[in-house]
Each structure stands twice: as C-alpha cells, then as structure tokens.
Amino acid sequence: MCWFPTAAIGGSEPTRPELLAIKKTKCLYRHNHRMYRQLQKGFTLLEVLVVIILTGLISTLLLQAIGFSLATYERSHNFQQRYQKEVLAFGWMRDSVENMMASDEPAFVFEGHSNELKGFSLAPMLSVSGSIVNARWSLQTRGDRQNLLYEENGGRPMLVYSFANTGARFKYRGINTAWRDQWLPEQPGILPWRIKLEVDGAADERDILMATKVRRMPRWDYRAFL
C-alpha cells in the first residue's frame, strides 16, 4: 500500500482530487521501480531456454558450414594434386614421343607394341636437353595397378604414372591406316603418324594422343636432303 504525508502545498490544504492524483502517481512510480529491480536480477526460465535453443542452432549451422568447407577443400586439393601429376606425366611422354627420330638403322629403328614403344628421341627427361637418347615407354601390371614406366639409355625404369588395372595399351596409326596394336610399317624406319595411349575404366578412361613432329621418313639417300 502506498503512503505519503498530507503536507500543505502552497500554504493551503490540498483538495481531495489532488491528493488522489498525487497518491496514484507515487504508487505507479514505486510499482514500476520494483518491477525494474526484479528484472535486473536475471533472466526468466523461458528466456534461458530460448537462448539455449538459439545457441544450439547457431552452433549446429556453424559446424555444418565448417565441415562442408573442409570437405570441399579436401576434394579440390586432391583434384589439384592429381591434375598436376597428370599434366607432368603426360607432358613428359608427349615431348619424348613426339620428338622421336626416324631411322632405318637396326639399332635406331622405332618399335611399337601394345605394351611398349621405344626409339631415339630429341627430348630427354633425364639427360641434357636437346641430346639424343634411347627412350623406352612401357606399361607394367603390378597388383591392381598398371604403371607407366620410362627408361632412358638402358637405365633403371622410372615410374611416371599409375592407372587402375582396367586396361591400358599403346596404339599406332599411319596416314592411310587405321589404329593398330603394333606398328609394322611398309618400309623399316618409318614413324607412325599418330600414337595413342588408350586407357579403359570409369575413373581413368581417356585417350592420350601424340603426333610425331620430326620427319617420319628415314633418310635413305642424298635426295632426302634436297
């Protein structure tokens, strides 16, 4: 209950309506003041539950976003690494094969089979750039993988790339011939017009095409220099 002194205002006794108005104002002020102090003491149970629920939802969304970002980064990183390996491996093979030389000498003649090819190339991988090397590219099955190997001047074979063991082979084509598994030219020493590494399988299916850049015909006599 609100109480206040009934002192005289302006030297005269307040009227009854004035007293009621003053009493109502003071009671309202004290009530609001008590409510404000109660609110300052802490949250209600409902407010605490709302805060907990909102915090849980925000945390869940943040964790999902972080997990999605990490998974995307891992996929892109793996793809980038695989792409870099492919670019380097097949780039080396193209340079080596496309710069092979034609020769009718038995020791220098080009040989092409489904599982290997060899010849003399002007684009070495291990020797000084521009030097002529005896290059050999081969496919070797090892467990559930099929490896692409490179050998230079009879040295130790080097692993260049690895496919899933679903089938990979070299194929050769002349200007007027279809693709074949073995290169048997009409005249010894002629290089194929196109060479292809054909890879089967859902994950690694592709065709790596190569075209010989150096002359395809060996120089049999002086007229080749004209």
C-alpha positions in Angstrom: 0.0 0.0 0.0 1.4 3.5 -1.0 1.5 6.2 1.7 2.6 9.8 1.6 2.3 12.8 4.0 -0.5 15.1 3.6 1.5 18.3 3.9 0.2 21.6 2.7 1.0 22.7 -0.8 1.5 26.4 -1.3 0.3 27.1 2.2 -3.1 25.6 1.7 -4.6 22.2 2.3 -4.7 20.1 -0.9 -8.1 19.1 -2.2 -9.2 15.5 -2.4 -8.8 15.1 -6.2 -5.3 16.5 -5.9 -4.5 14.1 -3.1 -5.8 11.1 -5.1 -3.7 12.2 -8.2 -0.5 12.5 -6.1 -1.1 9.2 -4.4 -1.7 7.4 -7.8 1.4 8.9 -9.3 3.6 7.8 -6.3 2.1 4.3 -6.3 2.7 3.9 -10.0 6.3 5.1 -9.7 7.1 2.7 -6.8 5.5 -0.2 -8.6 7.5 0.4 -11.8 10.6 0.8 -9.7 10.1 -2.6 -8.0 9.4 -4.3 -11.4 12.6 -2.8 -12.8 14.7 -4.0 -9.9 13.2 -7.5 -10.3 14.0 -7.6 -14.0 17.6 -6.6 -13.2 18.0 -9.7 -11.0 18.3 -12.2 -14.0 16.6 -14.0 -16.9 13.4 -16.0 -16.6 13.4 -19.7 -17.3 11.7 -19.2 -20.7 14.3 -16.7 -21.7 17.1 -19.1 -20.7 15.5 -21.8 -22.8 15.2 -19.6 -25.8 18.9 -18.6 -25.5 20.0 -22.2 -25.2 17.9 -23.2 -28.3 19.2 -20.3 -30.4 22.8 -21.1 -29.3 22.4 -24.7 -30.3 21.0 -23.9 -33.7 23.8 -21.4 -34.4 26.5 -23.9 -33.3 25.0 -26.6 -35.5 24.9 -24.3 -38.5 28.5 -23.3 -37.9 29.7 -26.8 -37.6 27.9 -27.9 -40.8 29.4 -24.9 -42.6 32.9 -25.8 -41.4 32.5 -29.4 -42.3 31.3 -28.6 -45.8 34.2 -26.2 -46.3 36.7 -28.7 -45.2 35.3 -31.4 -47.4 35.2 -29.1 -50.4 38.8 -28.0 -49.7 40.0 -31.7 -49.5 38.2 -32.6 -52.8 39.7 -29.6 -54.6 43.2 -30.3 -53.1 43.1 -33.9 -54.2 41.9 -33.0 -57.7 44.6 -30.4 -58.0 47.3 -32.9 -56.9 46.0 -35.5 -59.4 45.8 -32.9 -62.2 49.3 -31.7 -61.6 50.6 -35.3 -61.7 48.7 -35.9 -65.0 50.0 -32.7 -66.6 53.6 -33.5 -65.7 53.4 -37.2 -66.6 51.6 -36.9 -69.9 53.5 -33.8 -70.8 56.8 -35.7 -70.5 55.5 -38.6 -72.5 54.3 -36.3 -75.3 57.6 -34.4 -75.5 59.5 -37.6 -75.6 57.4 -39.5 -78.2 56.6 -36.5 -80.5 60.3 -35.8 -80.9 61.4 -39.3 -81.9 63.5 -39.7 -85.0 63.0 -41.9 -88.0 65.9 -44.2 -88.9 66.4 -47.3 -91.0 69.4 -48.4 -88.9 68.5 -51.5 -86.9 69.9 -50.1 -83.7 67.9 -46.9 -84.1 64.7 -48.1 -85.6 61.4 -47.2 -83.9 59.5 -50.2 -82.4 55.8 -50.0 -81.3 53.8 -52.7 -79.4 50.7 -52.6 -77.3 52.6 -52.7 -74.1 55.7 -50.6 -75.0 57.3 -48.4 -77.5 60.9 -47.3 -78.0 63.0 -45.2 -80.2 65.6 -42.4 -80.3 64.2 -39.0 -79.1 65.5 -35.5 -79.1 63.5 -34.7 -75.9 65.2 -36.5 -72.9 63.8 -36.5 -69.4 66.9 -37.2 -67.5 69.8 -36.1 -69.8 70.8 -32.7 -71.1 68.0 -31.0 -73.1 68.4 -31.5 -76.8 70.6 -34.6 -76.6 69.6 -37.8 -78.5 68.6 -40.6 -76.1 67.2 -44.1 -76.5 63.8 -43.7 -74.9 61.5 -46.6 -73.9 57.9 -46.2 -72.6 56.2 -49.4 -71.2 53.1 -50.5 -69.3 53.6 -52.9 -66.4 50.9 -54.6 -64.4 51.6 -54.6 -60.6 48.7 -55.9 -58.5 45.6 -53.9 -59.1 47.5 -51.1 -60.8 49.0 -50.6 -64.3 52.1 -48.5 -64.2 53.5 -46.3 -67.0 57.3 -46.6 -66.9 60.1 -44.6 -68.6 63.6 -45.9 -69.4 66.4 -43.8 -70.8 69.6 -45.2 -72.4 69.0 -48.6 -70.9 68.9 -47.2 -67.3 66.6 -48.1 -64.5 62.9 -47.8 -65.3 61.2 -44.8 -63.6 57.5 -44.8 -62.6 55.8 -41.9 -64.3 52.1 -42.6 -63.7 49.8 -45.3 -62.3 46.3 -46.3 -63.6 43.7 -48.6 -62.1 44.3 -52.0 -63.6 41.3 -51.9 -66.1 43.4 -52.0 -69.3 45.8 -49.6 -70.9 47.6 -50.0 -74.3 49.5 -48.2 -76.9 48.0 -47.9 -80.4 49.5 -46.6 -83.7 48.2 -45.2 -86.9 49.7 -44.3 -90.3 48.4 -41.6 -92.6 46.4 -44.1 -94.6 45.9 -46.9 -92.0 43.5 -47.5 -89.1 44.6 -47.8 -85.4 46.6 -50.9 -84.7 48.2 -52.5 -81.6 51.5 -53.0 -83.3 53.5 -50.7 -85.6 54.6 -52.6 -88.7 55.4 -50.1 -91.4 55.7 -51.0 -95.1 59.3 -49.9 -95.0 61.6 -50.2 -92.0 62.2 -47.0 -90.0 59.0 -45.1 -90.8 57.4 -43.5 -87.8 53.7 -43.7 -87.1 51.6 -40.6 -88.0 49.7 -40.8 -84.7 50.4 -42.6 -81.4 47.7 -43.1 -78.7 47.8 -44.3 -75.1 44.3 -45.8 -74.6 43.1 -46.2 -71.0 39.9 -48.0 -70.1 37.9 -47.7 -66.9 35.3 -45.4 -65.4 37.8 -43.4 -63.3 40.7 -43.2 -65.7 39.1 -43.6 -69.1 40.9 -41.4 -71.6 43.0 -41.3 -74.8 46.3 -39.5 -74.7 47.1 -38.6 -78.3 50.6 -37.9 -79.7 51.7 -36.8 -83.1 55.3 -37.2 -84.4 56.8 -33.7 -85.1 60.1 -34.7 -86.6 60.3 -36.2 -90.1 58.6 -39.6 -90.4 60.7 -40.9 -93.2 64.3 -42.0 -92.7 67.0 -40.5 -95.0 67.8 -43.4 -97.3 69.9 -41.4 -99.7 71.1 -37.9 -100.6 67.7 -37.0 -102.2 66.3 -36.8 -98.7 68.4 -33.7 -98.1 67.1 -31.9 -101.2 
